[in-house]
């Protein structure tokens, strides 16, 4: 038979995974923020303006990709 892990070992492993996930998310967010700052500086815009532009473009693409197909199929 296999070796059973104790509950505390499983809990410790889960906590370690959660910490690693949090660190990865933080690293990704930091990288995105650095890229946004770099692009904003290059385009001579504020980071906030650039983020608004990104969100507007994303929303427009989302509407075109997903919502217009539904409307075309309904006709």
PyMOL commands that place a pseudoatom at each C-alpha (Angstrom):
pseudoatom trace, name=CA, resn=UNK, resi=1, chain=A, elem=C, hetatm=0, pos=[0.000, 0.000, 0.000]
pseudoatom trace, name=CA, resn=UNK, resi=2, chain=A, elem=C, hetatm=0, pos=[1.011, 3.599, -0.462]
pseudoatom trace, name=CA, resn=UNK, resi=3, chain=A, elem=C, hetatm=0, pos=[2.196, 5.923, 2.228]
pseudoatom trace, name=CA, resn=UNK, resi=4, chain=A, elem=C, hetatm=0, pos=[-0.555, 8.157, 3.554]
pseudoatom trace, name=CA, resn=UNK, resi=5, chain=A, elem=C, hetatm=0, pos=[0.204, 11.837, 3.907]
pseudoatom trace, name=CA, resn=UNK, resi=6, chain=A, elem=C, hetatm=0, pos=[-0.800, 13.445, 7.122]
pseudoatom trace, name=CA, resn=UNK, resi=7, chain=A, elem=C, hetatm=0, pos=[-3.340, 16.242, 7.020]
pseudoatom trace, name=CA, resn=UNK, resi=8, chain=A, elem=C, hetatm=0, pos=[-0.723, 18.752, 8.174]
pseudoatom trace, name=CA, resn=UNK, resi=9, chain=A, elem=C, hetatm=0, pos=[1.583, 17.785, 5.280]
pseudoatom trace, name=CA, resn=UNK, resi=10, chain=A, elem=C, hetatm=0, pos=[-1.252, 18.314, 2.790]
pseudoatom trace, name=CA, resn=UNK, resi=11, chain=A, elem=C, hetatm=0, pos=[-2.111, 21.650, 4.383]
pseudoatom trace, name=CA, resn=UNK, resi=12, chain=A, elem=C, hetatm=0, pos=[1.525, 22.755, 4.236]
pseudoatom trace, name=CA, resn=UNK, resi=13, chain=A, elem=C, hetatm=0, pos=[1.748, 21.719, 0.577]
pseudoatom trace, name=CA, resn=UNK, resi=14, chain=A, elem=C, hetatm=0, pos=[-1.449, 23.632, -0.241]
pseudoatom trace, name=CA, resn=UNK, resi=15, chain=A, elem=C, hetatm=0, pos=[-0.162, 26.732, 1.546]
pseudoatom trace, name=CA, resn=UNK, resi=16, chain=A, elem=C, hetatm=0, pos=[3.106, 26.488, -0.382]
pseudoatom trace, name=CA, resn=UNK, resi=17, chain=A, elem=C, hetatm=0, pos=[1.220, 26.237, -3.686]
pseudoatom trace, name=CA, resn=UNK, resi=18, chain=A, elem=C, hetatm=0, pos=[-0.971, 29.200, -2.744]
pseudoatom trace, name=CA, resn=UNK, resi=19, chain=A, elem=C, hetatm=0, pos=[2.115, 31.264, -1.899]
pseudoatom trace, name=CA, resn=UNK, resi=20, chain=A, elem=C, hetatm=0, pos=[3.715, 30.295, -5.221]
pseudoatom trace, name=CA, resn=UNK, resi=21, chain=A, elem=C, hetatm=0, pos=[0.521, 31.195, -7.102]
pseudoatom trace, name=CA, resn=UNK, resi=22, chain=A, elem=C, hetatm=0, pos=[0.390, 34.555, -5.336]
pseudoatom trace, name=CA, resn=UNK, resi=23, chain=A, elem=C, hetatm=0, pos=[4.052, 35.208, -6.142]
pseudoatom trace, name=CA, resn=UNK, resi=24, chain=A, elem=C, hetatm=0, pos=[3.491, 34.324, -9.810]
pseudoatom trace, name=CA, resn=UNK, resi=25, chain=A, elem=C, hetatm=0, pos=[0.455, 36.603, -10.015]
pseudoatom trace, name=CA, resn=UNK, resi=26, chain=A, elem=C, hetatm=0, pos=[2.405, 39.416, -8.388]
pseudoatom trace, name=CA, resn=UNK, resi=27, chain=A, elem=C, hetatm=0, pos=[5.330, 38.895, -10.782]
pseudoatom trace, name=CA, resn=UNK, resi=28, chain=A, elem=C, hetatm=0, pos=[2.997, 38.946, -13.794]
pseudoatom trace, name=CA, resn=UNK, resi=29, chain=A, elem=C, hetatm=0, pos=[1.242, 42.096, -12.562]
pseudoatom trace, name=CA, resn=UNK, resi=30, chain=A, elem=C, hetatm=0, pos=[4.588, 43.792, -11.955]
pseudoatom trace, name=CA, resn=UNK, resi=31, chain=A, elem=C, hetatm=0, pos=[5.778, 42.892, -15.467]
pseudoatom trace, name=CA, resn=UNK, resi=32, chain=A, elem=C, hetatm=0, pos=[2.574, 44.205, -17.031]
pseudoatom trace, name=CA, resn=UNK, resi=33, chain=A, elem=C, hetatm=0, pos=[2.823, 47.430, -15.017]
pseudoatom trace, name=CA, resn=UNK, resi=34, chain=A, elem=C, hetatm=0, pos=[6.439, 47.928, -16.127]
pseudoatom trace, name=CA, resn=UNK, resi=35, chain=A, elem=C, hetatm=0, pos=[5.484, 47.380, -19.778]
pseudoatom trace, name=CA, resn=UNK, resi=36, chain=A, elem=C, hetatm=0, pos=[2.577, 49.821, -19.496]
pseudoatom trace, name=CA, resn=UNK, resi=37, chain=A, elem=C, hetatm=0, pos=[4.843, 52.450, -17.935]
pseudoatom trace, name=CA, resn=UNK, resi=38, chain=A, elem=C, hetatm=0, pos=[7.434, 51.944, -20.682]
pseudoatom trace, name=CA, resn=UNK, resi=39, chain=A, elem=C, hetatm=0, pos=[4.884, 52.222, -23.500]
pseudoatom trace, name=CA, resn=UNK, resi=40, chain=A, elem=C, hetatm=0, pos=[3.203, 55.222, -21.872]
pseudoatom trace, name=CA, resn=UNK, resi=41, chain=A, elem=C, hetatm=0, pos=[6.551, 56.979, -21.557]
pseudoatom trace, name=CA, resn=UNK, resi=42, chain=A, elem=C, hetatm=0, pos=[7.382, 56.217, -25.185]
pseudoatom trace, name=CA, resn=UNK, resi=43, chain=A, elem=C, hetatm=0, pos=[3.994, 57.492, -26.391]
pseudoatom trace, name=CA, resn=UNK, resi=44, chain=A, elem=C, hetatm=0, pos=[4.129, 60.469, -24.017]
pseudoatom trace, name=CA, resn=UNK, resi=45, chain=A, elem=C, hetatm=0, pos=[0.893, 59.539, -22.279]
pseudoatom trace, name=CA, resn=UNK, resi=46, chain=A, elem=C, hetatm=0, pos=[0.094, 58.846, -18.671]
pseudoatom trace, name=CA, resn=UNK, resi=47, chain=A, elem=C, hetatm=0, pos=[-0.214, 55.235, -17.581]
pseudoatom trace, name=CA, resn=UNK, resi=48, chain=A, elem=C, hetatm=0, pos=[-3.878, 55.850, -16.775]
pseudoatom trace, name=CA, resn=UNK, resi=49, chain=A, elem=C, hetatm=0, pos=[-4.608, 57.142, -20.288]
pseudoatom trace, name=CA, resn=UNK, resi=50, chain=A, elem=C, hetatm=0, pos=[-2.871, 54.148, -21.795]
pseudoatom trace, name=CA, resn=UNK, resi=51, chain=A, elem=C, hetatm=0, pos=[-4.838, 51.725, -19.608]
pseudoatom trace, name=CA, resn=UNK, resi=52, chain=A, elem=C, hetatm=0, pos=[-8.087, 53.424, -20.658]
pseudoatom trace, name=CA, resn=UNK, resi=53, chain=A, elem=C, hetatm=0, pos=[-7.093, 53.032, -24.317]
pseudoatom trace, name=CA, resn=UNK, resi=54, chain=A, elem=C, hetatm=0, pos=[-6.250, 49.366, -23.794]
pseudoatom trace, name=CA, resn=UNK, resi=55, chain=A, elem=C, hetatm=0, pos=[-9.597, 48.720, -22.092]
pseudoatom trace, name=CA, resn=UNK, resi=56, chain=A, elem=C, hetatm=0, pos=[-11.519, 50.564, -24.811]
pseudoatom trace, name=CA, resn=UNK, resi=57, chain=A, elem=C, hetatm=0, pos=[-9.789, 48.536, -27.527]
pseudoatom trace, name=CA, resn=UNK, resi=58, chain=A, elem=C, hetatm=0, pos=[-10.429, 45.304, -25.641]
pseudoatom trace, name=CA, resn=UNK, resi=59, chain=A, elem=C, hetatm=0, pos=[-14.100, 46.175, -25.184]
pseudoatom trace, name=CA, resn=UNK, resi=60, chain=A, elem=C, hetatm=0, pos=[-14.481, 47.052, -28.876]
pseudoatom trace, name=CA, resn=UNK, resi=61, chain=A, elem=C, hetatm=0, pos=[-12.831, 43.795, -29.965]
pseudoatom trace, name=CA, resn=UNK, resi=62, chain=A, elem=C, hetatm=0, pos=[-14.935, 41.805, -27.493]
pseudoatom trace, name=CA, resn=UNK, resi=63, chain=A, elem=C, hetatm=0, pos=[-18.142, 43.377, -28.779]
pseudoatom trace, name=CA, resn=UNK, resi=64, chain=A, elem=C, hetatm=0, pos=[-17.162, 42.714, -32.393]
pseudoatom trace, name=CA, resn=UNK, resi=65, chain=A, elem=C, hetatm=0, pos=[-16.056, 39.152, -31.737]
pseudoatom trace, name=CA, resn=UNK, resi=66, chain=A, elem=C, hetatm=0, pos=[-18.761, 37.882, -29.409]
pseudoatom trace, name=CA, resn=UNK, resi=67, chain=A, elem=C, hetatm=0, pos=[-21.778, 40.152, -29.392]
pseudoatom trace, name=CA, resn=UNK, resi=68, chain=A, elem=C, hetatm=0, pos=[-22.107, 40.852, -33.115]
pseudoatom trace, name=CA, resn=UNK, resi=69, chain=A, elem=C, hetatm=0, pos=[-22.078, 37.104, -33.909]
pseudoatom trace, name=CA, resn=UNK, resi=70, chain=A, elem=C, hetatm=0, pos=[-25.048, 36.603, -31.611]
pseudoatom trace, name=CA, resn=UNK, resi=71, chain=A, elem=C, hetatm=0, pos=[-26.911, 39.472, -33.257]
pseudoatom trace, name=CA, resn=UNK, resi=72, chain=A, elem=C, hetatm=0, pos=[-26.155, 38.148, -36.766]
pseudoatom trace, name=CA, resn=UNK, resi=73, chain=A, elem=C, hetatm=0, pos=[-27.367, 34.661, -35.848]
pseudoatom trace, name=CA, resn=UNK, resi=74, chain=A, elem=C, hetatm=0, pos=[-30.579, 36.053, -34.346]
pseudoatom trace, name=CA, resn=UNK, resi=75, chain=A, elem=C, hetatm=0, pos=[-31.550, 37.716, -37.634]
for i in range(1, 75): cmd.bond("trace and resi %d" % i, "trace and resi %d" % (i + 1))
show_as sticks, trace
zoom trace
